[in-house]
Amino acid sequence: MTEPEHSAAAEPAPAPVTESGDRAMPSAWEQMGGLGGMLDSALPVIVFVIVNALTGLGWAIGAAVAAAAIISVIRLTRSEPIGQAIGGLFGVAIAAFIAFRTGSAKGFFLLGIWSFVLYGAVLLASILVRWPLIGLIWENLNGRGNGWRKDRALVRRYDLATALWVLVCVARFVVQRWLYDSDQVGWLAVARIAMGYPLFILVIIGTALIVNSGSGLTIRQQWQQLRERRRTAPPKKALTFREKYQLAKVEQDRKAAEKAQRTNPAAD
């Protein structure tokens, strides 16, 4: 007896629309800031390495934190999504503190190196307990809940996709830890940037191909389908903090109304 295939997972659900119907929820890439977000995340690292080479650790720490702070302020004044910028500012501040405490420029990268161990461990644990994290994220982003766990073939695909992310975390740790132990600060920065967004994009594509493998399409057909979907998709602008808050409030009010209706059906 063949196992059931979860064909619905092969096609991502339509993006949710706000109550006004004028804007769809942006993709994960757009929520992270797109190309601008990639440049924003790389800039403090580049500034740190250049200033450290020219002047020294103290000035490099101050310059990196200042660069991250300026990015956050610019995004705020432009009413752009600042979630990643604020997160990046905190990350740079912690990395700078570690570099200051260790008295070494390579300490700036220590937090990121060991964070890969944590991420990889969480991802691996999710596979072992049969709740692959990529499946949880993928299905909930598409509003399909946890029904996918009843499909063993789909769970296996999500296991494989999650394992791909585990391998990425392992690769990031091994490469950057080796560069750290070798005191290669410049190459550490290169690896940090190259194994950040560029690798992230490739793994996202690989994840989509793995998850959609149950559709019966070849890899080439899946790739063409993804390109066509991207080409024909209407342009979307990432939500601002205020818009995210408004959407969350609408959703909260909707759930409260549903709960009140269940507890007091006579009110209708």
Secondary structure, 3 states (H helix, E strand, C coil): CCCCCCHHHHCCCCCCECCCCCCECCCHHHHCCHHHHHHHHHHHHHHHHHHHHHCCHHHHHHHHHHHHHHHHHHHHHCCCCCHHHHHHHHHHHHHHHHHHHHCCHHHHHHHHHHHHHHHHHHHHHHHHCCCCHHHHHHHHHCCCCCHHHHCHHHHHHHHHHHHHHHHHHHHHHHHHHHHHHCCCHHHHHHHHHHCCHHHHHHHHHHHHHHHHHHHCCCHHHHHHHHHHHHHHCCCCCCCCHHHHHHHHHHHHHHHHHHHHHHHCHHHC
